[in-house]
């Protein structure tokens, strides 16, 4: 299949769609619910602010904060995108996009614009709060360090968004999807996001390295934590180059797989599917 | 159209001229939605040829999409958006398909006025009533000024007021020069809004014509009421050929009976009869009057 070029008018329409989506989402109470999560994390940070991991190699506050940023990316880019696709398939949003010229392309483009903002919004109050709560030296000091943090943020979102689309396209029933999400929570809990992976047995460390979650956390820690804290990582140092290569590899594979699955999902989208979902919700309530 | 060995649609032969309002009528499960989704390009067919506005919908380019409007049975999408949000965003995708003669998209305020939603322009979509919501769906289907509009079960799930709302709206679209194809299982609705009815039962089109034509051509039997002039007693006879029956009776009993009424079966009787036979698996049986009718309407 030849790659269709995208007319400028479609880009404009997609930008308008993204803007409307964001404005309407964050001007309703349910959208503002996203801000509840950073409040929770700030409470946690306050509790652990003086604790440390691995005999003082790393402060717990800084470690958990980096983990929170990593988990924010996973929540928005994987779980957020997958969950939206699941809902949009059933409520008719995707079918509507399909009925419009270039509508499906525009819909996915607008998602590319909306997701980083979705990921960023809960992060901002958390960063401000952490800067006030955490001990000196945990948060970036120079402009360069902040810029690097932002780059890592965008890179990890970009690497995970296609995988969110893949999960959203693959799991076609509500139950299967719920299990996939539970699986991600479990992975997040054991992937070294919230405590050093080196505290786990060696075989578990190998498994953890096979998930992108470990590498996302590691990228954030490499930017936020002092050089010496790299000693708690698997391998004993930050090894930023390796971390970036792994994340880029996840991004590339995701970008190869996602369009194929999304195209299949779009092709299968039909009115009877939407009607069946409505019937189910009316009867069972979910 | 077949799923594996299960053929659900067979010998569907439809030819719709521009500007006509056609109702695809049939009981639930007759294949109406499948037929329309094949025409919309939303579903792959297993065989046969389809030509909609000069293209095969399955492989049609995006420019073809701009000429076709689809009104979906939506229910909770874009709940927090305002009415104008949805029209402006969807309309944006048609901007490059406008011409001097046909500006696209349709201006939002004008379109809202046209479908009677002007006073709800700033309302959240999930706060609209069922009928208003369906008006919005129709507006979204029309925002690209399509040459052909599909309405799949436009009144399902609406209360009587909402149904009348939609009927009035469709009747009001006649002057747009837009061909409209709608599906429904409600005969009264089809009669009210459509120029032409296609009855789909048992996977094929079993009748095709205007409501009046169908009534005349498909009545298999008529009711004949006769009064006995001597006793005053009225008798009712159901006869497939009332002319022959009357000729026979009047010749046999000259001056003894009075013809009170000869009534052709109502369209509803005809429709229910067709549906019943199609569903009982007898096939629709001999409907010899249909073929010449098709020739007339082409």
Interface residues (C-beta under 8 A of the other chain):
Chain A: X4 X7 X9 X10 X12 X13 X16 X17 X20 X24 X25 X28 X30 X31 X88 X91 X92 X93 X95 X96 X98 X99 X100 X101 X102 X103 X106 X267 X269 X270 X271 X272 X274 X275 X278
Chain B: X33 X34 X36 X37 X40 X42 X43 X44 X62 X63 X65 X66 X68 X69 X70 X72 X73 X74 X75 X76 X77 X78 X80 X81 X82 X85 X88 X89 X90 X92 X93 X94 X95 X96 X97 X140 X141 X144 X152
